Amino acid sequence: MKFKPGITLILFLFGYIWLVHFLIPSDFVGDEGRHATQSLLFKEYFTSGTLSFSEFLNDFSERFYGVGWYALYDPPAHAIIQAITFLVAKPSVASARFLTYLFVFIGGIILYLFSVRLFHNTKDALLSTALFLLLPTVFIFAGQNYLVFPKMALTIAFFYSFIYAQGRARLVLCTIFLALTTMMKYQSIIYMGVFLVVYLSIHKKQPFSDKPWKEEVRFCFFLLFFTALLIFPWAKFSLLDRGYKDILLYTGVTGPFREPFLHGYAFFARQVVIETLGVALLLVIPLWRWIANKKPDDKRMAILLLYVLSTIVVASIVLANQYLRMIIKIFPFVAILSVHAWRQVSEKRWYVPAIVLVLIVLLAYDINMMNEQIPLWGSHNPQLEEFFKVQRDPYLVVIPKGFGISSRPEPGYYLSSDQIVFTALNSGKKTRVRETDHPEPFDDLFAAALIEYPGNVHVVFTVTGAETMRGRVVHNILEEHGYIKTSLEYYEIWSRKGGSDKEFFVSLRKRVKADNLNRQAKSLIEQQHPAQAYDLLEQSWSIDPYNYYTRRVLAEMKNLVGKEAIRRGRWQDAVQVLSDAVMIDQTKQEYKENLAYAKANLQSPDIQNPAQAAPQTI
């Protein structure tokens, strides 16, 4: 029977996707929930009828406190594509992961076609595609709602166009694919920019093609220029106007995540070798032959090798966020170059059997790896979704997180606040959702705000979060004030029925204004200018009365002003300002005692020395 590579490829891809889907039955893991929630927000935007995305965010922020973080931290290309999927199929873990499977299928076909052009051999192309898909890091992300496969598929398409397209089509296609990749991960344009500089510097002395050097310089310049032009509106809106530049730089570049010394700078090179079970070491062969012969054996392969090496070097120097997925788009080319290298050094008759043996070993390793991982991730659990469906709306969902370490053992399920957010927003009910990671000193204000809230409210703890010391303190207070517990397998929910639907936070635009005033006030306090800080905090509180920092600091200041008024015997002023302090922060017994004392003296102003008669707290 004649070998049919096309049919073999399609069957392999379908079998691969089925296997991955079967091995990963969990709910969202890691950042999957964040990406799915971003897509859910874009779906809401598409159906909202609002033209301005900025206006949509401000309006939706009255329902969802974290809309800015979820909508703007990641670039939007993947979310927009997935939002279209959500318009066709109901948003869920399965429909979110379907897009990844689609990119696995499309990316596999593009990689195969690209490899056929490189090798002029369908068997080598099939082996390269299979090797790529069975590399452990690739395998684990093939079944998850990450950006990994979309980025890889687009990067393969970029180099297909970069090497084989001609004229304007080359510039247009490369610009589109690079812009889309960058709009999934900002670092993409940095990696590509460095690669192009190195490519041009070598091309001048040792041409990779018959294209003149000056023509390639113009091409690279316009490629980066038009890409930057395409991504600029979003980058300005998200990174500059909304302030996510600093967060992105901290988490990706300047944060304290890098391992120390040379060990840290060697992380990406080391992990590429480890996560390919040593297969990537084969890249030493074409690199060595290039150096020894002072020219590459295959100029097209040399371009791919240059991209792989330059990306590893740039990531090692720049990125503090040390996760291999940050550079995983080099893996298709690692697979191609590995097959190319093995082809150069092995005997012809042992060449294919040896690679097939490697593929079998990789497959066995992948399956074993996933079987070890799934007990930690668990399987899909619909309890939370079913809980929200039967609740009477409108209701408020509050998700406390970052409450510390629990003595309770891990439940065999990936606990993620992103999963709760996605489920609450996707419930089909009229909801307000707030995820909070406030510091411990504000726990009393947090509990007080929940006690004051007049509407239906559900406070969703993970089972481990509920068992922390902070979790126990908060839910004990809630229980004392009429909250009822619902125990699910992985969540503990404290609920109370109410009447009216009332805000629990203000819009994003108001929060930004209030936060700016708070920053200015904090600076003035540090500079010993409390009077000016007091005025700014009052402005901030009038804009956002729910901000814990504003409430705590402003109430402390008003209490000090009230004590000074008592000392001077100005009882009317003392009552007024201390009433404000108690209203703003009703958790402090001291403020209540001071207010009671001032009221008593306002009614009986016969005390000659108010300072002597004041309670001990003053």
C-alpha positions in Angstrom: 0.0 0.0 0.0 1.4 3.4 -1.0 2.4 5.7 1.9 0.1 8.7 2.0 1.7 11.4 4.2 -1.3 13.8 4.1 -3.7 11.2 5.5 -1.0 10.0 8.0 -0.6 13.6 9.3 -4.4 14.1 9.7 -4.8 10.8 11.5 -1.8 11.6 13.8 -3.2 15.1 14.6 -6.7 13.8 15.5 -5.2 11.0 17.6 -2.9 13.4 19.3 -5.7 15.8 20.2 -7.9 13.0 21.4 -5.1 11.7 23.7 -4.3 15.1 25.1 -8.0 15.8 25.8 -8.4 12.4 27.5 -5.3 12.9 29.7 -6.3 16.4 30.9 -9.9 16.2 32.3 -9.3 19.1 34.8 -10.9 22.5 35.1 -8.7 25.5 34.5 -5.0 25.2 35.6 -2.5 28.0 36.1 -3.3 31.1 33.9 -6.0 29.3 31.9 -8.8 30.9 33.8 -7.4 34.4 33.4 -7.2 33.9 29.6 -10.7 32.5 29.5 -12.1 35.4 31.6 -10.4 37.9 29.3 -12.1 36.2 26.3 -15.4 36.3 28.2 -15.0 40.1 28.6 -14.4 40.5 24.9 -17.5 38.4 24.2 -19.5 40.8 26.5 -18.0 43.7 24.6 -19.0 42.4 21.2 -22.6 41.9 22.3 -22.8 45.1 24.4 -23.4 47.5 21.5 -20.8 49.9 22.9 -18.3 51.2 20.3 -15.6 52.4 22.7 -13.8 49.6 24.5 -12.8 52.1 27.1 -16.4 53.0 27.8 -17.3 49.3 27.9 -14.6 48.7 30.5 -15.8 51.6 32.7 -19.5 50.4 32.4 -18.6 46.8 33.1 -16.3 47.7 36.0 -19.5 48.5 38.0 -20.3 44.8 37.8 -16.8 43.3 37.9 -14.1 44.9 40.1 -11.2 43.3 38.4 -12.2 44.1 34.8 -9.0 46.2 34.2 -6.6 43.5 35.3 -8.3 40.7 33.3 -9.0 42.7 30.2 -5.8 44.7 29.9 -2.8 42.8 31.4 -2.5 40.4 28.5 -2.6 41.6 24.9 -6.0 40.9 23.2 -5.4 38.8 20.1 -6.0 35.4 21.6 -8.9 36.7 23.7 -10.6 38.2 20.6 -10.3 34.9 18.7 -11.5 33.0 21.7 -14.4 35.4 22.2 -15.6 34.5 18.7 -15.5 30.9 19.8 -17.6 31.8 22.8 -20.2 33.5 20.6 -20.6 30.2 18.7 -20.3 27.7 21.6 -21.3 28.4 25.2 -18.3 29.6 27.3 -16.9 26.7 29.3 -13.6 24.9 30.1 -14.2 22.7 27.1 -15.0 25.4 24.6 -12.0 27.5 25.8 -9.7 24.5 25.2 -11.3 23.8 21.9 -9.4 26.8 20.4 -6.1 25.3 21.6 -7.0 22.0 19.8 -7.8 24.0 16.7 -4.4 25.7 16.8 -2.7 22.4 17.4 -4.4 21.1 14.2 -3.6 24.2 12.2 -0.1 24.6 13.6 0.7 21.0 12.9 -0.4 21.3 9.2 1.6 24.6 8.8 4.7 23.0 10.4 4.4 20.0 8.1 4.1 22.1 5.0 7.0 24.3 6.1 9.1 21.2 6.8 8.3 19.8 3.4 9.6 22.9 1.8 12.8 22.8 3.9 13.5 19.0 3.6 11.9 18.3 0.2 11.0 15.1 1.9 7.5 14.2 3.4 8.9 11.6 5.8 11.3 14.1 7.4 8.4 16.6 7.6 6.2 14.1 9.4 9.0 13.2 11.8 9.7 16.9 12.5 6.0 17.5 13.2 5.6 14.5 15.4 8.8 15.3 17.3 7.6 18.8 18.0 4.2 17.7 19.3 5.7 15.1 21.5 8.2 17.3 23.3 7.1 17.2 26.9 6.5 21.0 27.4 4.6 21.2 24.1 2.5 18.1 25.0 1.5 19.5 28.4 0.3 22.8 26.9 -1.5 21.2 23.9 -4.5 20.5 26.1 -4.7 23.8 28.0 -6.1 27.3 27.3 -2.8 29.0 27.1 -1.2 31.2 24.4 1.5 28.7 23.7 0.0 27.0 20.5 -1.4 30.2 19.0 2.0 31.9 19.3 3.8 28.9 17.9 1.5 28.5 14.9 1.9 32.2 14.1 5.7 32.1 14.5 5.8 29.1 12.1 3.7 31.1 9.6 6.0 34.1 10.0 9.2 32.1 9.1 7.4 30.3 6.3 6.7 33.8 4.8 10.1 35.2 5.8 12.0 32.5 3.9 9.7 31.7 1.0 7.4 34.7 0.2 8.5 37.3 -2.2 8.0 41.1 -2.7 5.2 42.9 -1.0 3.5 39.6 0.0 6.5 38.9 2.2 6.3 42.2 4.0 2.5 42.1 4.4 2.4 38.5 5.7 5.4 38.8 8.0 3.9 42.1 9.4 0.5 40.5 10.0 2.0 37.3 11.7 4.5 39.3 13.8 1.8 41.8 14.9 -0.6 39.0 15.9 2.1 37.2 17.8 3.1 40.4 19.6 -0.6 41.0 20.4 -0.5 37.7 22.2 2.8 38.3 24.1 4.6 41.6 24.0 8.0 40.0 24.2 7.6 38.6 20.7 8.6 41.8 19.0 11.7 42.1 21.2 12.9 38.5 20.3 12.2 39.2 16.6 13.9 42.6 16.7 17.1 41.2 18.1 16.9 38.3 15.6 16.6 40.7 12.7 19.6 42.7 13.8 21.8 39.6 14.1 20.4 38.3 10.8 21.3 41.5 9.0 24.8 41.7 10.6 25.6 38.2 9.3 23.7 38.6 6.0 26.0 41.5 5.1 29.1 39.3 5.1 27.6 35.9 4.5 24.3 36.2 2.6 21.5 33.9 3.6 19.8 34.4 0.2 20.2 36.3 -3.1 18.4 39.3 -1.6 20.7 42.4 -1.5 21.7 43.5 2.0 20.3 47.0 1.6 17.0 45.6 0.4 16.9 43.3 3.5 17.6 46.3 5.7 14.7 48.2 4.3 12.5 45.1 4.6 13.4 44.6 8.3 12.9 48.3 9.1 9.5 48.4 7.5 8.5 45.1 9.1 9.3 46.4 12.6 7.8 49.9 11.8 4.5 48.6 10.5 4.2 46.0 13.3 4.8 48.7 15.9 2.2 50.9 14.1 -0.4 48.1 14.3 0.2 47.3 18.0 0.6 50.9 19.1 -3.1 51.8 19.8 -3.5 48.9 22.1 -0.1 49.3 23.7 -0.8 53.0 24.4 -4.3 52.2 25.8 -3.2 49.3 28.0 0.4 49.9 29.0 0.7 53.7 29.1 -2.8 55.1 29.6 -4.0 52.4 32.1 -0.6 51.9 33.8 0.0 48.2 33.1 3.5 49.0 31.8 4.9 49.0 35.3 3.1 45.7 36.3 4.3 44.0 33.1 7.9 45.2 33.6 7.9 44.0 37.2 6.4 40.5 36.5 8.4 40.0 33.3 11.7 41.9 33.7 12.6 43.6 37.0 10.8 41.3 39.5 12.8 39.2 42.0 12.1 35.9 40.2 15.4 35.1 38.6 17.7 32.6 40.2 21.0 34.1 41.3 24.3 34.4 39.4 25.1 32.4 36.2 22.7 29.6 37.2 19.8 32.1 36.7 21.1 33.4 33.4 21.5 29.8 32.1 18.0 28.9 33.0 16.4 29.0 29.5 19.3 27.2 27.8 19.3 24.6 30.6 15.5 24.1 30.5 15.4 23.8 26.7 17.7 20.8 27.0 16.0 19.3 30.1 12.4 19.7 28.7 13.3 18.1 25.4 14.9 15.2 27.2 18.2 16.1 25.6 17.0 16.2 22.0 17.9 19.9 21.8 21.6 19.0 22.2 21.4 17.9 18.5 21.4 21.6 17.6 25.1 21.7 18.5 25.8 19.7 15.3 24.6 22.3 12.7 26.1 25.1 14.9 29.5 23.4 15.1 29.5 22.7 11.3 28.6 26.3 10.6 31.5 27.5 12.8 34.0 24.8 11.4 33.2 25.4 7.8 32.7 29.2 8.2 29.4 28.8 6.4 26.2 26.9 7.1 25.3 23.7 5.3 21.8 25.0 4.7 21.1 28.7 4.8 17.4 28.2 5.6 18.2 26.0 8.6 20.8 28.6 9.6 18.1 31.3 9.8 16.0 29.1 12.1 19.1 28.2 14.3 19.8 31.9 14.5 16.3 32.6 15.8 16.5 29.8 18.4 19.8 30.9 19.8 19.1 34.7 19.8 15.8 34.1 21.5 17.4 32.0 24.3 20.1 34.6 24.8 17.7 37.6 24.9 15.3 35.8 27.3 18.2 34.8 29.5 19.4 38.4 29.8 16.0 40.2 29.9 13.4 38.0 31.5 13.1 37.6 35.2 9.9 35.7 34.7 11.6 32.3 34.3 9.0 30.0 32.7 10.0 28.0 29.6 6.6 28.9 28.0 8.0 32.4 27.6 10.2 31.2 24.7 8.3 28.0 23.7 7.7 29.3 20.2 11.3 28.2 19.4 10.3 24.6 19.8 8.9 24.0 16.3 12.4 25.0 15.0 14.2 23.0 17.6 12.3 19.9 16.3 13.1 20.7 12.6 16.8 21.4 13.4 17.1 18.2 15.5 15.8 16.1 12.6 18.1 18.0 10.3 21.1 17.4 12.6 20.3 13.7 13.0 20.0 13.4 9.3 23.5 14.8 8.9 25.3 12.4 11.2 23.4 9.1 11.1 23.5 6.2 8.7 20.6 6.3 6.2 19.1 3.0 7.1 19.1 3.7 10.9 18.0 7.3 10.6 14.2 6.8 10.5 14.1 3.9 13.1 16.2 5.9 15.5 13.9 8.9 15.4 10.8 6.7 15.7 12.3 5.2 18.8 12.9 8.7 20.2 9.2 9.5 19.5 8.1 6.3 21.3 10.2 7.2 24.3 8.8 10.8 24.3 5.2 9.5 24.1 5.7 7.2 27.0 7.3 10.0 29.0 4.4 12.4 28.2 1.7 9.9 29.2 3.5 9.1 32.5 4.1 12.8 33.2 0.4 13.6 32.7 -0.7 10.6 34.9 1.4 12.1 37.7 0.1 15.6 37.2 -3.7 14.9 37.0 -4.0 13.8 40.7 -2.9 17.3 41.6 -5.2 19.0 39.0 -8.2 16.9 39.5 -11.2 16.4 37.2 -13.9 18.8 36.1 -16.3 19.6 39.0 -19.6 21.3 38.2 -20.7 22.0 41.8 -19.8 25.7 41.8 -21.5 26.3 38.4 -24.6 24.5 39.7 -24.6 26.6 42.9 -24.6 29.9 41.1 -27.3 28.8 38.7 -29.9 28.2 41.4 -29.3 31.5 43.3 -31.7 34.3 43.1 -30.3 37.3 41.3 -29.1 40.0 41.5 -26.3 38.9 43.8 -22.8 39.9 44.8 -19.9 37.4 44.6 -16.9 38.1 46.7 -13.7 36.0 46.3 -11.1 36.4 49.1 -7.6 35.2 48.1 -4.1 35.4 49.5 -5.2 34.5 53.0 -2.0 32.6 53.8 -1.1 28.9 54.2 -3.6 26.4 55.4 -2.9 23.3 57.5 -5.5 21.5 55.4 -3.9 19.1 52.9 -4.3 19.9 49.2 -7.6 18.6 47.9 -6.4 17.0 44.6 -7.9 19.8 42.6 -6.3 23.0 41.1 -7.8 25.8 43.2 -7.9 29.1 41.3 -9.7 32.3 42.0 -9.7 32.8 38.2 -11.9 29.7 38.0 -14.4 31.2 40.5 -14.4 34.6 38.6 -15.0 32.9 35.3 -17.8 30.7 36.7 -19.5 33.7 38.4 -19.4 35.9 35.4 -20.6 33.0 33.1 -23.5 32.1 35.3 -26.1 33.9 33.2 -27.3 35.8 36.3 -27.2 39.5 37.1 -24.1 39.6 39.3 -21.5 41.8 40.8 -18.1 40.2 41.3 -15.1 41.3 43.4 -11.9 39.4 43.8 -9.9 40.8 46.8 -6.4 40.2 48.0 -6.3 43.0 50.6 -3.6 42.9 53.3 -4.5 41.4 56.7 -4.8 44.7 58.6 -7.9 45.4 56.4 -9.7 42.1 57.2 -11.9 43.9 59.8 -13.0 46.5 57.2 -13.6 43.8 54.6 -15.9 41.9 57.0 -17.6 45.1 58.1 -18.4 45.9 54.4 -19.9 42.5 53.9 -22.0 42.9 57.1 -23.3 46.3 55.8 -24.1 45.1 52.3 -27.9 45.0 52.0 -28.3 42.7 49.0 -27.8 39.0 48.3 -24.2 38.1 48.8 -22.0 35.0 48.4 -18.5 34.9 49.8 -16.6 32.1 48.1 -13.5 30.7 49.8 -11.5 27.8 48.5 -11.5 25.0 51.0 -7.8 25.7 51.9 -8.4 29.5 52.1 -11.3 29.0 54.5 -9.0 27.0 56.8 -6.3 29.6 57.2 -6.3 31.7 60.4 -7.5 34.8 58.5 -10.2 32.8 56.8 -11.5 31.5 60.1 -11.6 34.9 61.6 -13.5 36.4 58.7 -16.1 33.6 58.3 -16.6 33.5 62.1 -17.5 37.2 62.0 -19.9 36.5 59.0 -21.5 33.6 60.9 -22.2 35.9 63.9 -24.1 38.3 61.5 -26.4 35.8 59.9 -24.3 34.3 57.1 -25.0 30.7 56.3 -22.3 28.2 55.1 -22.6 26.0 52.0 -19.9 23.3 51.8 -18.9 22.1 48.3 -16.2 19.7 47.6 -13.6 22.4 46.8 -15.2 25.6 48.0 -16.8 27.0 51.2 -19.5 29.6 50.5 -20.9 32.0 53.1 -24.2 33.5 51.9 -26.8 35.9 53.2 -30.0 37.0 51.5 -30.9 40.6 51.2 -33.2 43.0 49.5 -31.9 45.7 47.2 -29.1 45.4 44.6 -26.4 47.9 45.8 -22.9 48.7 44.6 -20.0 47.1 46.5 -17.4 49.1 44.6 -17.3 52.0 42.2 -16.4 52.1 38.5 -12.9 51.7 37.2 -12.6 55.4 36.2 -13.5 56.5 39.8 -11.1 54.0 41.4 -8.3 55.3 39.2 -9.0 58.9 40.3 -9.2 57.9 44.0 -6.0 55.8 43.8 -4.1 58.7 42.3 -5.3 60.9 45.2 -4.3 58.2 47.7 -0.8 58.1 46.2 -0.4 61.8 46.5 -1.7 61.8 50.1 0.6 59.0 51.1 3.6 61.0 49.7 2.4 64.1 51.7 2.1 62.0 54.9 5.7 60.8 54.4 6.8 64.4 53.9 5.1 65.5 57.2 2.3 67.5 55.5 -0.8 65.9 57.1 -3.2 68.8 56.5 -2.8 68.6 52.7 -3.0 64.8 52.9 -6.2 65.0 54.9 -7.8 67.1 52.2 -6.8 64.7 49.4 -8.0 61.7 51.4 -11.4 63.4 51.8 -11.6 63.9 48.1 -10.6 60.3 47.5 -13.3 59.0 49.9 -16.0 61.1 48.3 -15.1 59.5 44.9 -14.5 55.9 46.2 -16.0 55.3 49.7 -15.2 51.6 49.5 -11.4 51.8 49.4 -10.0 50.2 52.5 -6.8 52.3 52.6 -8.8 55.5 52.3 -11.2 54.5 55.0 -8.6 53.4 57.5 -6.2 56.4 57.1 -8.9 59.0 56.8 -10.7 57.7 59.9 -7.4 57.7 61.9 -6.8 61.3 60.9 -10.4 62.3 61.8 -10.0 60.6 65.1 -6.9 62.7 65.8 -8.6 65.9 64.8 -11.5 64.9 67.1 -9.2 64.3 70.0 -7.6 67.7 69.5 -11.1 69.3 69.5 -11.9 67.5 72.7 -8.6 68.8 74.3 -9.6 72.3 73.3 -13.2 71.9 74.6 -14.7 72.3 71.1 -17.4 69.7 71.6 -19.5 70.5 68.5 -16.5 70.1 66.2 -15.4 67.0 68.1 -18.8 65.3 67.7 -19.0 66.2 64.0 -15.5 64.9 63.1 -15.7 61.8 65.3 -19.1 60.9 63.8 -17.4 60.9 60.4 -14.6 58.7 61.8 -17.1 56.1 63.1 -19.1 56.2 59.9 -16.0 55.7 57.8 -14.4 53.0 59.9 -16.9 51.4 62.4 -14.5 48.7 63.4 -12.5 50.8 65.9 -13.8 50.9 69.4 -11.6 53.8 70.3 -13.5 56.1 67.8 -16.8 55.1 69.3 -15.6 55.8 72.8 -14.3 59.2 71.8 -17.5 60.1 70.1 -19.6 59.0 73.1 -17.4 61.1 75.4 -17.7 64.2 73.1 -21.5 63.8 72.9 -21.8 63.6 76.6 -19.8 66.7 77.1 -21.7 68.5 74.4 -24.9 67.9 76.4 -23.2 68.8 79.7 -20.5 71.4 79.0 -19.6 72.0 82.7 -16.3 70.2 82.7 -13.5 72.8 83.1 -10.6 70.7 82.1 -11.7 68.3 79.3 -8.3 66.7 78.9 -8.3 65.4 82.5 -11.8 63.9 82.1 -11.1 62.2 78.7 -11.1 58.4 78.4 -7.8 56.6 78.4 -7.9 56.0 74.7 -7.4 59.7 74.0 
